[in-house]
C-alpha cells in the first residue's frame, strides 16, 4: 500500500516508493528529506459543445471552479498528510479501476492515476449511463442545487491509490446485489467501479414539507463500492 495510516486522521507516504503524490493544497502537515512542491493542474473533462452560448459557457466556468487546488510532491522523503482533523480512508487501486469522488472529499492520490473533472450526473459507460454534453451538465447543476453536492466531480482512473476525507469515518457499501443501495447525498463520498448514482425523491404533493432531509436519496446501482461518511456534514 502506497499510503500508510499514522492514525485515523493522518497518512504518510514515502516518495521513494510511491513516486510523485498529488494532494489538495494545505494538506501537507510535515515531511522529512528532500521534497519540493509545485502546483498541479487538474484537467477538465466532459467539455461543453460549441455554439450553445451563455449556458454552456457558465457550465464550463463552473466545471473549472468545482475542484480543489492541488500540489504535487516530488523528491526523496516521507510526507505526512491530513486536513482539518477529518478522518482519512485509503482506497487501493493497484488492480486498476475508476474512482469518482467529490472534490472536497479527496485528500491525495498517486500521480500515476489519471484525473479529470467530469459531470457529476454522468454514469460510467460500463454501467450503461449517459448524461453527457449540455443536458448532463444541466442535470448535474439541478442535482447539486437540491443535494448540496457539486455540479462536477473528480474522476481518477488507472493504477495507484487515493485517500478520502470524511466526517466520522467511512463505511464501504457493496453495490451489485439484488437490490440497489440508497445513500443520503450529503453522506456520499465516492464510488469505485462502474457504479451509477441517480437522484430519487420520495416527495409527493401529499407529504410536501413533512418529509425532512430523507426525501432525496442517491440510488446506487451497477457493480462496485460506494463510500459513505458517518455524518451528513459538508466538508
Secondary structure, DSSP 4 states (H G I P E B T S, - for coil): --EEEEETTEEEEEHHHH--EEEETT-EEEEEEEEEEEEEPPPB-SPPPTT-HHHHHHHHHHHHHSS--EEEEEEEEEEEE--TT-EEEEEEETT--EEEE-GGGEEEEETTSEEEEEETTPPPGGGT----HHHHHHHHHHHHHHHS--SEEEEEESSEEEEEEESS-EEEEEE-SSS-EEE-TTTEEEEEEEEEEEEEE---TTTTTSSGGGGEEEEEEEEEEEEEESS----
